[in-house]
Amino acid sequence: MSIPTLRLDVAPPSSPWRLNHGAIGWTVLAAGILALAASAGATLRAHAQASRSGQQAARTLMRARQSEDANRRVLDELRSVDVAREMPRWRLAERILTERSLPWSRLTSELERSLVEGVRVWSLQRTRGADQKVQIKVRGEARTRQAEAGFVEALRANPFFEQVVLERESERQGGGVDFEYALSAHSVPPPYAPLAGK
């Protein structure tokens, strides 16, 4: 009796891995390399950003320290100032500054602009009020009441003067009027316009 022939297929069944294992392996390896490169790039970017943030924080801290040092120096200088000794110089500087803010030449030009026929000015006195506005006392005479009224109207029409107040008025012997007015100049006077004919 003969031995029966067995037909055995010991090879495993075909699968996509067996059929394409080379391509799949290379694809997975390439994907792994790409993932590693992306991770390394993200790490480098994060490191560079952290480095820039650290440098910016250091610069900000340095500027804050410099500002504190400058403030400390200013405070030390202010503490070292002898106010009692410096006060006369400050007052002199303030007086010079306030006088230069409204020079006599501007004041006399504006009064000349407002003068009318028949009015003569004797004296001017300039002071500064509690509100820091320049006050001018004008003493003079007018030949007639109409001339005085014209002078007052011209002063009121002049934008340089803010207020015109009559303080004293008296009749002159032989005709005419003596007057005394208090004028206040604007704290921010208009720009100077040259007198006509100058």
Sequence and secondary structure as in RCSB ss.txt:
>XXXX:A:sequence
MSIPTLRLDVAPPSSPWRLNHGAIGWTVLAAGILALAASAGATLRAHAQASRSGQQAARTLMRARQSEDANRRVL
DELRSVDVAREMPRWRLAERILTERSLPWSRLTSELERSLVEGVRVWSLQRTRGADQKVQIKVRGEARTRQAEAG
FVEALRANPFFEQVVLERESERQGGGVDFEYALSAHSVPPPYAPLAGK
>XXXX:A:secstr
          S    HHHHHHHHHHHHHHHHHHHHHHHHHHHHHHHHHHHHHHHHHHHHHHHHHHHHHHHHHHHH
HHHHH  HHHHHHHHHHHHHHHHHHHS HHHHHHHHHHH  TTEEEEEEEEEE TTS EEEEEEEEESSHHHHHH
HHHHHHH TTEEEEEEEEEEE TTS EEEEEEEEE SS       TT 
